[in-house]
């Protein structure tokens, strides 16, 4: 039932045509938008890009400094996890 209503709505929307005046107004609006779009000032955008590029090396240095610490923590966590599993298996084996 709902599908039939949707099909009717689509047919009704497809049949409607914009009047010629509305099309002319749309074309005029698009032409004024394109005329104004040619005079956009990008100086602020370039300033933001320049500031971002000055920050990126410090982020790279931070990553380079943290990666060895993270690897060390991962290895220590792995070793502790293995020992914890071994101890748990021994405790469970003793109970049997």
N, C-alpha and C positions, 0 to 999 in steps of 0.2 A: 504494500500500500504506500509506504513512504517512498519507495523507488519511483512509483508512478508520479507522485507529486513532485519529486525532484526533476523528473524528465519533463514535466509540464513547465516548471519554472525555468529550466534551461531553454526550452523552446521559446517561451515568452521573452526571455532576455535576448535570445539570438535574433528575434524578429525586430526588436526595437532598434531604430537607427537614429543617430544624432542629427539634429537639424543643421543646415548648412552654416548658420550663424555660429553655432557652438564649435564647429570644426574650424571656422575662421578664427574664432577667439583663441582656440587651443594653439593654432599655428602661430598666432601673434605672440602668445605668451611664451612659447618655446623659442621664438626668434629673439625676444627681449632677454630671455635667460641666457641664450648663447652669446648675445652681445655683451652682457655683464660678466659672463664667465671668462672672457678674454682679458679682463683687467684685474685678475686676482693677484694680491700681493703675497708672494711666497717667502718673504724675508724672515718671518717668524718661524716658518717651517724649517728653513735652512739653519737657523740659530739652534733650534731644538735638536736637529740631527747632529750638528757640530758638538753640542754639549753631551749628547748621548755617546758619541764616539770617544770623547775624552774620558768617560766613565768606564767604557768597556775594558781597557787594559787593567784597571784596578779590579774589576770583577774576575778577569782571567787570573790575575795573581792570587786572588782569594781562593779560587777553585784549585789552583796548583798547590796552595798551602794546605788546603783541607783534605785533598784526596789521599795523601799518605796516612793521615790520621784516621780517615774512614776505613782504609784498608787494614790498618793495624787493629782497629776496634772490631772489624769483621773477623779477622783471624783469631783474636782473643775470644770473641763470642763463640766461634766454632769450637775452639779447644775446650772452653768451659762447657758447652753443650754436649760434646762427646764424653767428657768426664762425668757429667751429670747423668747421662744415659747409662754409662758403664756402672756407676754406683747404684742407679735404680735397678738395673738388671741383676746385680749382685744381691741387693736387698730382697728382690722378688724371688731369686733362686734360693736364698737362705730360708725364706718362709716355707717353701715347699718341703 
